[in-house]
Structure formats: C-alpha cells, structure tokens
Amino acid sequence: MTSPIPTTDARFPAQWLSVAETVCERYYAEFPDHDERFGDRGRRYCAHDNAYLVAWLVDALDTAGAASFATNVEWLRGLLEARGFPMDAFRRNLRLVGDAVVALRPDDRQGIDELVVGAAGTGP
C-alpha cells in the first residue's frame, strides 16, 4: 500500500495504512457530516494522518516513549487546528487510534490508554 495522498516522505508508515483505514471507517461512522465538510480529500488525509498516528503510538510503546508521542500529536494538532479542523473530533480520533492499537496489542492496553489520554488532553 502507498499513501492515500502524494507524499515525498520515504518514511511514510505504509505498513499501518490498513489499521489507519479501519480508524477512518469508525471515525466517519461517528462524524458522517465530515464527508460533506471535508470531501474525498478529507478521507485521504484521514488515512494518511492516522497511519502516522498509529506508527507514532506503536513507536512510543516500543522505544520512543510518551514525550515523543505527545510531541508528534501536538505538531499534528497544531497543523489541523490551523486548518479549521474541530479539536473535539481530533481528540476522539486519537481515542479511535488507541482502540485500534489495543486490538493489535491487548497486553499493552494500559500503556496505550495512558499515552492517548495524555496526548489528547482536554484543551481546544
């Protein structure tokens, strides 16, 4: 699989794209109005961004730690917020990413929950 949007990033985590697509299916089931709001481009970015989120979460569990995940999530949050993406939907999406990774790594549930809740925060 390749990125659903053009990318020059040789490190695009294509191995997580199928998990990301599952997250997107769940996300759009909860936010059906986002199809109209963001269109096909929104769906492509959903898969792209969630592939990174899954990769960052798995990497945080394996080696990088919570600070790395939080930094990456904060960067993406800032980018999406500047483009008018609703932050309540972003926080929910993070939780969906966490659920998808728990399905793959149930023994890591506590660590996943801590990472996701810590990165999601409660702010705007």
Rosetta blueprint (number, residue, H / E / L):
1 M L
2 T L
3 S L
4 P L
5 I L
6 P L
7 T L
8 T L
9 D L
10 A L
11 R L
12 F L
13 P L
14 A H
15 Q H
16 W H
17 L H
18 S H
19 V H
20 A H
21 E H
22 T H
23 V H
24 C H
25 E H
26 R H
27 Y H
28 Y H
29 A H
30 E H
31 F L
32 P L
33 D H
34 H H
35 D H
36 E H
37 R H
38 F H
39 G H
40 D H
41 R H
42 G H
43 R H
44 R H
45 Y H
46 C H
47 A H
48 H H
49 D H
50 N H
51 A H
52 Y H
53 L H
54 V H
55 A H
56 W H
57 L H
58 V H
59 D H
60 A H
61 L H
62 D H
63 T H
64 A H
65 G L
66 A H
67 A H
68 S H
69 F H
70 A H
71 T H
72 N H
73 V H
74 E H
75 W H
76 L H
77 R H
78 G H
79 L H
80 L H
81 E H
82 A H
83 R L
84 G L
85 F L
86 P L
87 M H
88 D H
89 A H
90 F H
91 R H
92 R H
93 N H
94 L H
95 R H
96 L H
97 V H
98 G H
99 D H
100 A H
101 V H
102 V H
103 A H
104 L H
105 R L
106 P H
107 D H
108 D H
109 R H
110 Q H
111 G H
112 I H
113 D H
114 E H
115 L H
116 V H
117 V H
118 G H
119 A H
120 A H
121 G L
122 T L
123 G L
124 P L
